[in-house]
Amino acid sequence: PVPPHSNPANSRRMMLSLVLSMLTANPVDIGSAEFFAILTKTGISRTGTTTISGGDIGVSPAAASYITGFGLTMSASNQHSSASDFDGSAFAADYTSPTPSFMTTAIGDMETAYTDAASRALERDDNLNVKSGLIAGETFSPGVYAFDTDIYLADAAEITFSGDADSIFIIKTTGSLIVGKGANFILNGALAKNIIWQVAGSVSAGTTSHLEGIFLIKTKAVFMTGSSINGRLLAQTAVTLDATAVVAPVVAA
């Protein structure tokens, strides 16, 4: 009999496995920003029945006065605050030490992650400007995708991320991400924590839309009435929420 290591079929399978492993993107490390459902530099505002679970919120270098619509109650230590309708804590640059240094580190980690994601090279030429940015109906497999235009998901349209619990997706754009009303991101085996969006412009989520992933945003994010996200909003300006449900991925112990 032919030894397994010299079997042509085995050799082809081993080569395919090696190629697929080479094409698999490495995770983007968001550092201490992983403790936040929402982290911004200039402010967080909410209206309506916005809910946030699974993570904290924070602003820096902005002060706590730039977190609006939450009715925050300061802790006895003055290091963090809380509200009755979200399960995390709020942190700001003007809270008592060591919060300011913690926030400086988290913001720095967020910015480093943004730069890392932006620097990732394409593994395949056909992952550049998929559908010219009009991504309705697209199924994304693991890997790096790049756009030099806005990314637009039309009203009521869907996109799917197909993979497994270890699959990494990095979608980067020099423009903005615009998600239409009622549009939906679907996970087929993939996890929200492994879907990284690096957006040089802004993120706009239309009414009743649903998004998945970790959003590293150079400017702002605006989530309209009834929208929702499984993931994190890490923005270098501000985040605005209107009756939005935010669920952050569980942080590994």
C-alpha positions in Angstrom: 0.0 0.0 0.0 1.0 3.6 -0.6 2.2 5.4 2.6 -0.3 8.1 3.7 2.3 10.8 3.4 3.0 10.0 -0.3 -0.7 9.6 -1.3 -1.4 12.3 -4.0 -4.9 12.9 -2.6 -3.5 13.5 0.9 -0.8 15.8 -0.5 -3.5 17.9 -2.2 -5.5 18.1 0.9 -2.5 19.2 2.9 -1.7 21.8 0.3 -5.2 23.1 0.3 -5.2 23.3 4.1 -1.9 25.2 4.0 -3.2 27.7 1.4 -6.5 28.3 3.4 -4.5 28.9 6.6 -2.3 31.5 4.7 -5.4 33.2 3.5 -7.0 33.5 7.0 -6.7 37.0 8.4 -5.2 37.4 11.8 -7.4 39.0 14.5 -7.3 42.7 15.2 -6.3 43.3 18.8 -8.5 46.1 20.3 -6.7 45.9 23.7 -8.5 47.5 26.6 -11.2 48.8 24.3 -12.8 45.4 24.5 -14.3 46.3 27.8 -16.5 48.9 26.1 -19.7 48.6 24.2 -19.3 52.2 23.1 -16.1 54.2 23.3 -15.6 57.6 21.8 -13.4 60.7 22.0 -16.1 63.4 21.9 -19.4 62.2 23.1 -22.2 59.7 23.4 -25.9 60.7 23.2 -29.1 58.7 23.3 -32.7 59.2 23.0 -35.7 56.9 23.2 -35.6 53.5 24.8 -32.0 52.8 24.0 -30.5 49.7 25.8 -26.9 48.8 26.2 -25.7 45.4 27.6 -22.5 43.4 27.8 -20.0 46.3 28.1 -19.2 49.8 29.5 -19.4 53.2 27.8 -16.8 55.8 27.9 -15.5 59.1 26.6 -12.0 60.7 26.5 -10.6 63.3 26.3 -14.2 64.6 26.6 -15.7 65.0 30.0 -18.7 63.2 31.4 -21.0 66.1 30.5 -20.7 64.8 26.9 -22.5 61.6 27.8 -26.1 62.7 27.5 -29.5 61.0 27.8 -28.4 58.4 30.4 -29.2 60.0 33.8 -25.9 58.8 35.2 -25.4 58.3 39.0 -21.8 58.8 40.2 -20.2 56.0 42.3 -18.9 56.7 45.8 -15.4 56.6 44.5 -16.1 59.1 41.7 -14.2 56.7 39.3 -17.3 55.6 37.3 -21.0 56.2 37.1 -24.0 54.0 36.2 -27.6 54.2 35.1 -30.6 52.0 35.9 -31.2 50.8 32.4 -27.8 49.5 31.3 -25.7 46.8 32.9 -22.3 48.4 32.6 -20.5 51.5 33.9 -19.7 54.8 32.4 -16.2 56.3 32.4 -15.0 59.7 31.4 -11.7 61.6 31.3 -12.7 63.9 34.2 -13.5 61.2 36.7 -11.2 60.4 39.7 -7.9 58.6 39.2 -7.1 56.0 37.9 -10.0 56.5 35.4 -8.3 59.2 33.3 -5.2 57.0 32.6 -7.4 54.0 32.0 -9.4 56.0 29.4 -6.3 57.3 27.7 -5.0 53.7 27.3 -8.4 52.5 26.0 -8.6 55.3 23.4 -5.0 54.6 22.4 -5.8 50.9 22.0 -8.8 51.9 19.8 -6.7 54.1 17.6 -4.0 51.4 17.3 -6.6 48.9 16.3 -8.0 51.2 13.7 -4.5 51.7 12.2 -3.8 48.0 12.3 -7.1 47.1 10.4 -6.4 49.9 7.9 -3.0 48.4 7.1 -4.2 44.9 6.4 -3.4 43.7 2.9 -5.8 42.0 0.6 -5.2 38.3 0.1 -7.3 38.2 -3.1 -7.7 40.8 -5.8 -11.4 40.1 -6.1 -11.9 41.3 -2.5 -11.3 44.9 -3.7 -14.5 47.0 -4.2 -16.9 44.1 -4.1 -20.0 45.0 -6.1 -18.6 48.6 -6.3 -19.7 49.0 -2.7 -23.3 48.1 -3.3 -23.2 45.0 -1.2 -26.9 43.9 -1.0 -27.1 40.1 -1.1 -23.4 39.5 -0.7 -22.1 36.6 1.3 -18.7 37.3 2.8 -16.2 34.5 3.5 -13.3 35.0 5.9 -10.6 37.4 4.8 -9.7 41.0 4.2 -12.0 43.2 2.0 -11.1 46.8 0.9 -13.2 49.5 -0.6 -12.1 52.9 -1.9 -15.7 54.1 -2.0 -18.7 54.2 0.4 -20.2 50.9 1.3 -24.0 50.9 0.9 -26.6 48.3 2.0 -29.9 49.1 0.5 -33.2 49.3 2.5 -34.4 45.8 3.6 -31.4 44.1 2.0 -29.2 41.5 3.7 -25.6 40.5 3.8 -24.2 37.3 5.3 -21.0 36.4 7.0 -20.3 32.7 6.4 -17.6 30.9 8.5 -17.1 29.4 11.9 -16.2 30.6 15.4 -12.6 31.2 14.4 -13.2 32.9 11.1 -11.9 36.5 10.9 -13.4 39.1 8.6 -11.8 42.6 8.1 -13.8 45.1 6.0 -12.1 48.4 5.5 -13.2 51.5 3.5 -11.8 54.9 2.8 -15.4 56.1 2.7 -18.5 55.6 4.9 -20.8 52.7 5.7 -24.5 53.5 5.0 -27.0 50.8 6.1 -30.6 51.3 4.8 -33.7 51.0 6.9 -34.7 47.5 7.7 -31.4 46.1 6.4 -29.9 43.1 8.1 -26.4 41.5 8.8 -26.7 37.7 9.1 -24.2 35.4 10.7 -23.8 31.9 9.3 -21.5 30.3 11.8 -19.4 33.5 12.2 -19.1 35.6 15.4 -19.7 39.3 15.7 -16.5 39.7 17.7 -14.5 38.5 14.7 -16.0 40.9 12.1 -13.9 44.1 12.1 -15.1 47.2 10.2 -12.5 49.9 9.7 -14.4 53.0 8.4 -12.5 56.1 7.5 -15.8 58.1 7.2 -18.9 57.6 9.3 -21.4 54.8 10.0 -25.1 55.4 9.5 -27.6 52.7 10.5 -31.1 53.2 9.2 -34.3 52.7 11.1 -34.9 49.1 12.3 -31.6 48.0 10.7 -29.4 45.4 12.4 -25.6 45.4 12.3 -22.9 42.9 13.5 -19.3 43.4 14.3 -16.6 45.6 15.9 -16.8 49.1 14.3 -13.5 51.1 14.3 -14.7 54.5 13.0 -12.6 57.5 12.2 -15.5 60.0 12.6 -19.0 59.4 13.9 -21.7 56.7 14.2 -25.4 57.5 14.0 -28.0 54.8 14.8 -31.6 55.7 13.9 -34.8 54.7 15.6 -35.2 51.0 16.2 -31.8 50.0 15.0 -29.6 47.4 16.7 -26.1 46.1 16.8 -24.3 43.0 18.2 -20.8 44.3 18.6 -19.0 47.4 19.6 -18.9 51.1 18.5 -15.4 52.5 18.8 -15.5 56.0 17.3 -12.9 58.7 17.2 -15.6 61.4 17.3 -19.1 60.7 18.6 -21.9 58.1 18.7 -25.6 59.0 18.6 -28.3 56.4 19.4 -32.1 56.7 19.0 -34.0 53.8 20.6 -31.1 51.5 19.7 -30.3 48.1 21.2 -26.5 47.6 21.7 -25.3 44.1 22.7 -21.5 43.8 23.2 -19.7 40.4 22.8 -18.7 38.7 26.0 -15.1 39.3 27.0 -13.1 36.1 27.5 -12.0 35.6 31.1 
